[in-house]
């Protein structure tokens, strides 16, 4: 549908009618051939913005999927990096794509629910890319608390957020329509597939991070440019465990 080697419309339909875990197990072999994978220019911009905040010894990719964030951590962390996801299929694809390199950080993979991360405070940096739509707003405080618990004092949790689309723009209505369709699907079909684009609002997220014990700042991702009004097209949320 998106790429000759990507998933077909039928395969995407089967995925959308599955649970989140089963859907990503099915999509995993072709996920990197879809627009859902975080673009390299975003990953590069995050690396450039985080590097001055280092050095970092150990890193955690929360909801790692096929491992795009592990590539970010491999460029920033010196000793070890860990990817965690609850989809066995996504972890298998990630292992294949990111086996580690001689002289680079040790690479580890853990299958676990992000709401129940099984880690003691061991990480200097945690990142996440494109996963927050899979958590309902009422679940986010628990998610942020688990990430907080996995970080050492002074450790940082970082993730990019795009500028909100202009009200009435094509992107605005696309996201609104997708969320509406997803709510109808979940009202009529079981198991639910949680994926909402319009529930992750930065003011609310900042309050929830602060409630979990983080000091929060946002940094412009300058490599991604600015909008006509001068505001950045994307920012990096950096939450520091105090």
C-alpha positions as CSV (number, residue, x, y, z in Angstrom):
1,X,0.0,0.0,0.0
2,X,2.7,2.5,1.0
3,X,5.7,0.6,-0.6
4,X,5.9,-2.4,-3.0
5,X,7.5,-4.3,-0.1
6,X,5.2,-2.9,2.5
7,X,1.9,-4.2,4.0
8,X,-1.1,-4.5,1.7
9,X,-4.5,-2.9,2.5
10,X,-5.8,-6.3,3.5
11,X,-2.9,-6.8,5.9
12,X,-3.4,-3.4,7.5
13,X,-7.1,-4.2,7.9
14,X,-6.4,-7.5,9.7
15,X,-4.0,-5.6,11.9
16,X,-6.5,-2.9,12.8
17,X,-9.1,-5.5,13.7
18,X,-6.6,-7.2,16.1
19,X,-5.5,-6.3,19.6
20,X,-2.5,-3.8,19.8
21,X,-0.1,-6.6,20.6
22,X,-1.3,-9.0,18.0
23,X,-1.6,-6.2,15.4
24,X,2.0,-5.3,15.8
25,X,3.1,-8.9,15.8
26,X,1.5,-9.1,12.4
27,X,2.9,-5.8,11.1
28,X,6.4,-6.2,12.4
29,X,8.1,-7.7,9.3
30,X,7.0,-4.8,7.1
31,X,6.6,-2.0,9.7
32,X,9.7,-0.1,8.5
33,X,8.2,0.1,5.0
34,X,5.3,2.2,6.4
35,X,5.0,5.9,7.2
36,X,4.5,4.9,10.9
37,X,8.2,4.5,11.4
38,X,9.9,7.6,12.8
39,X,11.7,9.4,10.0
40,X,15.5,9.4,10.0
41,X,15.6,13.3,10.0
42,X,13.6,13.3,13.3
43,X,16.0,10.7,14.8
44,X,19.0,12.7,13.7
45,X,17.5,15.9,15.2
46,X,17.0,14.2,18.5
47,X,20.6,13.0,18.6
48,X,21.9,16.5,17.8
49,X,19.8,18.0,20.6
50,X,20.5,15.4,23.2
51,X,24.3,15.1,22.7
52,X,25.2,18.3,24.6
53,X,23.3,17.0,27.6
54,X,25.5,13.9,27.9
55,X,27.6,11.9,28.3
56,X,25.2,8.9,28.9
57,X,26.3,5.5,29.9
58,X,23.1,3.4,29.6
59,X,19.9,4.0,27.6
60,X,16.4,2.6,27.5
61,X,14.1,2.7,24.5
62,X,10.5,2.5,25.8
63,X,8.1,0.8,23.4
64,X,11.1,0.2,21.0
65,X,9.1,-1.3,18.2
66,X,11.5,-2.3,15.4
67,X,14.3,-0.3,17.1
68,X,14.4,3.2,15.6
69,X,15.1,4.7,19.0
70,X,17.9,2.1,19.6
71,X,19.8,3.7,16.8
72,X,19.5,7.0,18.6
73,X,20.8,5.4,21.9
74,X,23.6,3.6,20.1
75,X,25.0,7.1,19.1
76,X,24.6,8.6,22.5
77,X,25.3,5.9,25.1
78,X,28.7,4.4,25.9
79,X,28.1,1.1,27.8
80,X,24.7,-0.5,27.2
81,X,21.3,0.1,25.6
82,X,18.0,-1.7,26.2
83,X,14.9,-1.9,24.1
84,X,11.6,-2.9,25.7
85,X,8.4,-3.7,23.9
86,X,5.4,-6.0,24.5
87,X,5.2,-7.3,20.9
88,X,7.4,-10.3,20.3
89,X,7.2,-9.7,16.6
90,X,8.5,-6.2,16.9
91,X,11.3,-7.3,19.2
92,X,12.3,-10.0,16.7
93,X,12.5,-7.4,13.9
94,X,14.4,-5.0,16.2
95,X,17.0,-7.7,17.1
96,X,17.6,-8.4,13.4
97,X,18.0,-4.7,12.5
98,X,20.1,-3.7,15.5
99,X,22.5,-6.5,16.4
100,X,25.1,-4.2,17.9
101,X,28.6,-3.4,16.6
102,X,32.1,-4.1,17.9
103,X,33.2,-1.2,20.1
104,X,29.6,0.0,20.6
105,X,27.3,-0.3,23.6
106,X,26.1,-3.7,24.6
107,X,22.5,-4.3,23.2
108,X,19.8,-5.9,25.3
109,X,16.1,-6.7,24.5
110,X,13.3,-7.1,27.0
111,X,9.7,-8.1,26.4
112,X,7.5,-6.3,28.9
113,X,4.5,-4.0,29.2
114,X,5.6,-0.4,29.5
115,X,3.1,0.1,32.3
116,X,5.0,-2.5,34.3
117,X,8.6,-1.8,33.4
118,X,10.8,-4.4,35.3
119,X,13.8,-2.2,35.9
120,X,15.6,-0.8,39.0
121,X,17.1,2.8,38.6
122,X,19.8,1.8,36.1
123,X,19.5,4.2,33.1
124,X,20.9,7.7,32.4
125,X,18.6,8.2,29.4
126,X,15.2,6.9,28.2
127,X,13.6,7.8,24.9
128,X,10.4,6.9,23.2
129,X,9.2,7.5,19.6
130,X,5.7,7.3,18.3
131,X,4.2,5.1,21.0
132,X,2.2,7.5,23.2
133,X,-1.0,7.2,21.1
134,X,-1.3,3.6,22.4
135,X,-1.9,4.8,25.9
136,X,-5.1,6.3,27.1
137,X,-4.7,9.6,29.0
138,X,-5.6,7.9,32.3
139,X,-2.7,5.5,31.8
140,X,0.0,8.1,31.2
141,X,0.7,8.8,34.9
142,X,1.5,5.2,35.5
143,X,3.7,5.0,32.4
144,X,5.7,8.1,33.4
145,X,6.1,6.8,37.0
146,X,7.6,3.6,35.7
147,X,10.0,5.4,33.4
148,X,10.9,7.7,36.4
149,X,11.6,4.6,38.5
150,X,13.9,3.1,35.8
151,X,16.2,6.2,35.7
152,X,19.0,7.1,38.0
153,X,18.8,10.4,39.8
154,X,19.6,13.0,37.2
155,X,18.6,10.7,34.3
156,X,16.5,12.1,31.5
157,X,13.4,10.9,29.6
158,X,13.2,12.5,26.1
159,X,10.8,12.3,23.3
160,X,9.9,14.5,20.3
161,X,6.5,16.2,19.9
162,X,5.4,18.0,16.7
163,X,3.7,21.4,16.7
164,X,-0.1,21.0,16.7
165,X,-1.6,21.3,13.2
166,X,-3.4,24.5,12.4
167,X,-7.1,24.2,13.1
168,X,-9.0,23.6,9.9
169,X,-5.9,22.4,8.0
170,X,-5.8,19.1,6.1
171,X,-3.7,17.5,8.8
172,X,-6.0,18.7,11.5
173,X,-9.0,17.0,9.9
174,X,-7.0,13.9,9.0
175,X,-6.1,13.3,12.6
176,X,-9.6,14.2,13.8
177,X,-11.1,11.8,11.4
178,X,-8.6,9.0,12.3
179,X,-9.4,9.3,16.0
180,X,-13.1,9.4,15.3
181,X,-12.9,6.3,13.2
182,X,-10.8,4.5,15.9
183,X,-13.4,5.4,18.6
184,X,-16.2,3.9,16.4
185,X,-14.1,0.8,15.7
186,X,-13.5,0.3,19.5
187,X,-17.1,0.8,20.3
188,X,-18.2,-1.9,17.8
189,X,-15.3,-4.4,17.8
190,X,-13.3,-6.4,20.4
191,X,-10.5,-6.6,21.3
192,X,-9.9,-2.8,21.2
193,X,-7.0,-1.3,19.3
194,X,-5.8,1.8,21.1
195,X,-4.3,4.4,18.8
196,X,-5.3,8.0,19.2
197,X,-3.4,11.0,17.8
198,X,-5.2,13.9,19.5
199,X,-5.1,12.8,23.1
200,X,-1.4,13.6,23.7
201,X,-1.6,17.3,24.6
202,X,1.7,18.9,25.7
203,X,0.3,21.1,28.6
204,X,-1.4,18.0,30.1
205,X,1.7,15.8,29.5
206,X,4.0,18.4,31.3
207,X,1.7,18.3,34.4
208,X,1.7,14.5,34.4
209,X,5.5,14.3,34.1
210,X,5.9,16.8,36.9
211,X,3.5,14.7,39.0
212,X,5.7,11.7,38.4
213,X,8.7,13.6,39.9
214,X,10.3,15.1,36.7
215,X,11.6,18.6,36.1
216,X,10.4,19.3,32.5
217,X,11.8,21.5,29.8
218,X,11.3,21.6,26.0
219,X,14.0,22.2,23.5
220,X,13.4,23.2,19.8
221,X,14.5,20.6,17.3
222,X,16.1,23.2,15.1
223,X,17.1,20.8,12.4
224,X,13.4,20.3,11.5
225,X,12.9,24.0,10.8
226,X,10.3,26.5,11.9
227,X,6.8,27.4,10.9
228,X,5.9,30.7,9.2
229,X,5.1,32.3,12.6
230,X,8.6,31.5,13.8
231,X,7.7,28.7,16.2
232,X,9.6,25.3,15.9
233,X,8.0,22.6,13.8
234,X,8.9,20.1,16.6
235,X,10.2,20.2,20.1
236,X,12.1,17.7,22.3
237,X,10.5,17.2,25.7
238,X,13.3,16.5,28.2
239,X,12.1,15.4,31.6
240,X,14.8,15.1,34.3
241,X,14.6,12.9,37.3
242,X,15.6,15.1,40.2
